[in-house]
Amino acid sequence: MPLGARESRLPCPEDCVLSDWGSWSRCPLPCSGNTMRERLATQLRQPGVAKQCPSTTEKEPCTLNSNCFTYSYNI
């Protein structure tokens, strides 16, 4: 780095800027392995020409309780 130069963490003017991630949504059923929860970010600044913003939605499976059991009863 040249003498007198400083490192900057500010985004370049042509970069897309997103907000921090919001909270995760609630999982409807704790033991349902095929449902997803999500969290969102807001696009604060449009990207420049030929640049794209990353996704503003992040998803993951609902695995709130990894010790879910299924029981069947014979009467």
N, C-alpha and C positions, 0 to 999 in steps of 0.2 A: 504494500500500500504506500503511495507517495507520501512524503513528509507533509504534514498539515492536513491530510485527508482523514475523515472519520467514517466509521462504519455506520450505516443507517438501517433501521428496521422499518422505515416507512415504505408503503407500497409505491411502486412506480405509477405515474398518472395513467398509463394504459392498462394497468392490472385491474381485474375484478376485485371488489372488496365485499366480503360477507360479514354479517354480524356474528357474535358468538352463538353457539348452539343453544337452543331452548331446552326445556326439560323433556324427558322421555314421556311419551303417552302411556296411559295405563294399559295393562294386558287384560283382556276381557275374562279369560279363564286361566287360572294359574297352571293347570296341567295340560293345556292344549298345546301340543308341539307344532301345530301348523298355523298358529296366529303370529302376527308380527306387531311390534311396537315401533314408533318412529319419533324422531325429533327434527325440528326445522331450524333453518337459519334464514335470514332475510338478506337479499341482495341490496347492498348499500350504494354500490357504484357499478355502472355498466362497464364492461371491458372495452378496450380499444379495438380497432379493426383487426380481424384475423385472430382474435383471442376469445376464449370462452370462459365462462364461470363454471366452477365445479358444481356438482349437484347441491341443491339446497335442502335435500331430504336425506336423512340417514335412517336405515331400517335394520332391525335385528330380531331374531326369533324370541318369542316369549318363553323364557325358561326360568320362571321365578322360583320354582320348586323342583329341583332335579330328582327328588325322592318321591315322585308320584307313583302310586301303585294302583292297579286295577284288580278288583275283586269280583268274583262271581260266586253265587250261592246256589247250591242244589238243595231243593226242599223236597 
